[in-house]
Amino acid sequence: MPDIIITEFMDETAVASLKARYDTVYDPALVDQAEKLAALVSEVRALVVRNRTQVRGALLASAKKLSCVGRLGVGLDNIDVEACKARNIAVCPATGANDLSVAEYVITSAAMLLRHAYAANEAMLAGKWPRQALAGRELAGKTIGLVGFGSIAREVAWRANAFGMQIVASDPYLEATHPAWMTARNVSLDGLIEIADVISLHTPLTDQTRNLIDAGTLAKMKPEAVLINAARGGIVDEAALAAALREGRLAGAALDVFATEPLSAEAGEKFKGIANLVLTPHIAGVTEESNIRVSHLIAEKVLAHLDGAVKAS
């Protein structure tokens, strides 16, 4: 039986570093083969996942010797952290390794949504010249509101400042004396919603943040504002957002995360035909460079954990 199982994509050189030291199974197809995975994990000591593998319930019960879960990313909502803690299973996220990628995604999405000049191919090839319709707006001078002001949001703030944007943030868990507030104005969530031209979400999914952006919150936003969610699905009420976009009560949105992933045809039906909407498959934190950083960081953490356990035994 293997020592390590990797169920989702990982940089091959990082996989090789694990294989060089421990018996390792690398099979991204396992994320869709729950029964096969449950059978394989019975003797496994380390499990490496991204966001789709559900490390909870039956899978955890099957993994009788599991001592470490490496998360190729930062969100932990697919891992039963409390159950792992109770069983003394270390949970190792790739904290900080994909901050730059997500920050660039947010700024890119903001520019695309405000400028809306990148969907003219069909019209251009048909001999049209829609200059006025595609003029759009600049980032400079606009206010970006960051809901949550952790490390990723701070990277967004640094880049937004370079574009000449005004930066406000809301984070009740970040102490008012934290030096990060030197780069953003500290406001309430309601205050942020009312003044921001670009609203970017940077909170985990919890009972408090589920449907944080609902019909009532959307109604308080400027009609010319745009919303970006590259944090976690479930923070935004997707049906309410789709309605706001269709009715012209919001200028645009970019969603990289969804309440149910992958986004099914049924769940995606509400978004069909909405032109001012960008949908991407949970890739904000995934670039060629970040995949290397994340993969090698998790490989190092898993090896350090297993090596320590070997030495201690």
C-alpha positions in Angstrom: 0.0 0.0 0.0 1.3 3.5 -0.7 2.5 6.0 1.9 1.2 9.0 -0.1 -1.8 9.5 -2.4 -2.2 12.6 -4.6 -5.7 12.9 -5.9 -5.5 16.1 -8.0 -3.0 17.8 -10.3 0.4 18.6 -8.9 3.6 19.8 -10.5 5.5 16.7 -11.8 8.8 17.7 -10.3 7.2 18.0 -6.9 5.6 14.6 -7.3 9.0 13.2 -8.2 10.4 14.6 -5.0 7.8 12.7 -3.0 8.2 9.5 -5.0 12.0 9.6 -4.4 11.4 9.2 -0.7 8.1 7.4 -0.2 5.8 5.0 -2.1 3.5 7.5 -3.8 0.4 7.1 -6.0 -0.3 10.1 -8.2 -3.7 9.8 -9.9 -5.8 12.9 -10.5 -8.6 10.7 -11.7 -9.2 9.6 -8.1 -11.0 12.8 -7.3 -14.0 11.4 -9.2 -13.6 7.8 -7.9 -14.7 8.0 -4.3 -15.0 4.2 -3.8 -11.6 3.4 -5.2 -10.0 6.2 -3.2 -11.6 5.0 0.0 -10.2 1.6 -0.6 -6.7 2.9 -1.3 -6.4 5.2 1.8 -6.8 2.5 4.4 -3.0 2.3 5.0 -2.0 5.7 3.6 0.0 8.1 5.8 -0.3 11.3 3.7 -3.0 12.5 1.4 -2.5 15.5 -1.0 -5.6 17.2 -2.5 -6.8 20.4 -4.0 -10.4 21.7 -3.5 -12.5 18.9 -5.0 -11.5 15.9 -2.9 -13.7 15.8 0.2 -11.6 14.8 3.1 -14.4 14.0 5.5 -16.9 11.4 6.5 -16.3 8.0 5.0 -13.0 8.9 3.4 -11.5 9.9 6.8 -13.0 6.8 8.5 -11.3 4.6 5.9 -7.9 6.3 6.3 -6.9 4.6 9.6 -3.2 5.5 9.4 -3.5 9.0 7.9 -1.4 11.5 9.7 -1.1 14.4 7.2 -3.3 16.1 4.6 -1.5 18.4 2.2 -3.8 21.0 0.6 -2.6 22.3 -2.8 -4.2 25.7 -2.1 -5.4 27.6 1.0 -9.1 27.0 1.4 -10.0 24.2 3.8 -13.8 23.9 3.3 -13.4 20.5 1.6 -11.5 19.2 4.7 -13.1 18.4 8.0 -10.5 20.2 10.0 -12.1 19.5 13.4 -12.2 15.7 12.7 -8.6 15.8 11.6 -7.6 17.7 14.7 -9.4 15.1 16.9 -7.4 12.3 15.2 -4.1 14.2 15.4 -4.0 14.5 11.6 -1.9 17.5 10.5 -3.6 19.7 7.8 -1.0 21.6 5.7 -2.3 24.4 3.4 0.0 26.2 0.9 -0.4 29.5 2.7 0.9 32.4 0.6 2.0 30.4 -2.4 -0.8 31.6 -4.7 -1.4 35.1 -3.4 0.1 36.8 -6.4 -2.0 34.7 -8.9 -5.3 35.5 -7.2 -4.4 39.2 -6.9 -3.6 39.4 -10.6 -6.9 37.6 -11.4 -8.8 40.2 -9.4 -7.1 43.1 -11.1 -7.5 41.5 -14.5 -11.2 40.9 -13.9 -11.7 44.4 -12.7 -10.1 45.8 -15.8 -12.1 43.5 -18.1 -15.4 44.3 -16.4 -14.9 48.1 -16.4 -13.4 48.3 -19.9 -15.6 45.6 -21.5 -13.6 45.9 -24.7 -12.6 42.3 -25.2 -15.7 40.7 -26.8 -15.8 42.5 -30.1 -14.4 39.8 -32.4 -17.7 38.8 -33.9 -18.8 42.3 -34.5 -15.4 43.4 -35.9 -15.4 40.4 -38.3 -18.9 41.3 -39.4 -17.6 44.7 -40.5 -18.9 46.6 -37.6 -16.9 49.3 -35.7 -18.5 49.6 -32.2 -16.1 52.2 -30.7 -18.7 54.0 -28.5 -20.3 50.9 -27.1 -16.9 49.5 -26.1 -15.2 52.6 -24.7 -15.7 51.5 -21.1 -14.1 53.0 -17.9 -10.7 53.3 -16.4 -9.5 51.7 -13.1 -7.8 55.0 -12.2 -9.8 57.0 -9.7 -12.2 54.2 -8.9 -12.7 52.8 -5.4 -12.0 49.2 -4.9 -13.6 47.6 -1.8 -11.9 44.5 -0.3 -14.2 42.4 1.8 -11.7 40.7 4.0 -8.1 42.1 4.3 -5.9 39.1 4.6 -2.7 38.4 2.6 -4.3 38.1 -0.8 -6.4 41.2 -0.4 -3.3 43.1 0.6 -1.6 42.0 -2.6 -4.7 43.2 -4.5 -4.5 46.6 -2.7 -0.8 47.0 -3.6 -1.6 46.4 -7.3 -4.7 48.6 -7.2 -2.7 51.4 -5.8 -0.4 51.2 -8.8 -3.4 51.8 -11.0 -4.4 54.9 -9.1 -7.4 53.3 -7.4 -8.7 54.3 -4.0 -8.7 51.4 -1.5 -11.2 50.6 1.2 -11.4 47.4 3.1 -13.7 45.7 5.7 -12.3 43.1 8.1 -13.7 42.9 11.6 -11.1 40.2 12.5 -8.1 42.4 11.7 -7.1 44.6 14.6 -7.4 48.3 13.9 -3.7 48.8 14.8 -2.5 46.3 12.2 0.0 48.0 9.8 -1.9 46.7 6.8 -4.4 49.5 7.4 -1.8 52.0 6.3 -2.6 50.8 2.7 -6.4 50.9 2.9 -9.2 52.8 4.6 -10.9 50.7 7.3 -14.7 50.9 6.7 -17.8 48.8 7.7 -19.2 46.3 5.2 -22.2 48.5 4.6 -20.0 51.5 4.0 -17.8 49.5 1.6 -20.8 48.2 -0.4 -22.2 51.7 -0.8 -19.1 53.5 -2.0 -17.0 50.9 -4.0 -16.9 50.8 -7.7 -15.1 47.4 -7.7 -16.0 44.9 -4.9 -13.7 41.9 -4.4 -14.4 39.2 -1.9 -11.6 37.7 0.3 -13.3 35.8 3.1 -13.5 32.1 3.9 -16.9 30.4 3.7 -18.4 30.2 7.1 -21.8 30.3 8.7 -21.4 34.0 9.0 -20.3 34.6 5.3 -22.6 32.2 3.5 -24.8 34.3 1.2 -23.0 37.4 2.5 -23.7 39.0 -0.8 -27.5 38.4 -1.2 -30.3 40.4 -2.8 -30.3 43.0 0.0 -26.6 43.5 -0.2 -26.7 43.7 -4.0 -29.4 46.4 -3.8 -27.1 48.6 -1.8 -24.3 48.5 -4.5 -23.9 51.2 -7.1 -25.6 50.2 -10.4 -22.2 50.9 -12.1 -20.3 48.7 -9.6 -18.8 45.3 -10.5 -18.4 42.3 -8.2 -15.5 39.8 -8.2 -15.6 36.5 -6.2 -12.4 34.5 -6.3 -12.7 33.5 -2.7 -15.2 30.7 -2.1 -18.5 29.6 -3.6 -21.5 30.2 -1.4 -20.5 33.7 -0.3 -22.6 35.0 -3.1 -26.2 34.2 -3.7 -25.8 33.2 -7.3 -29.5 33.5 -8.2 -29.7 37.0 -6.7 -26.6 38.1 -8.6 -27.9 36.7 -11.9 -31.1 38.7 -11.4 -29.2 41.9 -10.6 -27.1 41.6 -13.7 -30.1 40.8 -16.0 -32.0 43.7 -14.6 -29.1 46.2 -15.0 -28.8 46.8 -11.3 -25.1 45.9 -11.4 -22.6 46.6 -14.1 -20.8 43.3 -14.1 -19.4 40.4 -12.2 -16.6 37.8 -12.3 -17.1 34.5 -10.6 -14.2 32.0 -10.2 -15.9 29.9 -7.5 -19.4 28.5 -7.2 -21.7 27.0 -4.6 -21.4 23.7 -6.4 -18.3 22.7 -8.3 -17.9 21.8 -11.0 -20.7 24.1 -12.2 -23.5 21.8 -13.5 -25.6 22.6 -16.6 -28.6 23.1 -14.3 -26.7 25.4 -11.9 -25.3 27.3 -14.8 -28.7 27.9 -16.5 -29.3 31.1 -14.5 -26.2 32.7 -16.0 -26.9 32.0 -19.6 -27.2 35.0 -21.9 -25.7 37.5 -19.4 -23.1 39.4 -21.3 -21.5 41.4 -18.5 -20.4 38.2 -16.6 -17.0 36.4 -16.5 -17.1 32.8 -15.4 -13.9 30.8 -14.8 -13.4 27.3 -13.3 -11.7 28.0 -9.9 -8.4 29.0 -11.5 -7.7 32.4 -9.9 -4.9 30.8 -7.8 -3.7 28.5 -10.5 -1.0 29.7 -12.9 2.1 27.8 -14.2 4.2 29.7 -11.7 1.8 29.3 -8.7 1.3 25.6 -9.4 5.1 25.1 -9.0 5.2 27.2 -5.8 2.2 25.5 -4.3 3.2 22.0 -5.3 6.8 22.3 -4.0 5.6 23.9 -0.7 3.2 21.1 0.0 5.8 18.4 -1.0 8.2 20.0 1.5 5.6 20.1 4.2 4.5 16.5 3.7 8.1 15.3 3.6 9.0 17.2 6.7 5.9 15.7 8.5 6.6 12.1 7.4 10.3 12.4 8.0 9.6 13.7 11.5 7.2 10.8 12.2 9.8 8.3 11.1 12.5 9.8 13.3 10.1 9.9 16.3 9.1 6.3 15.9 
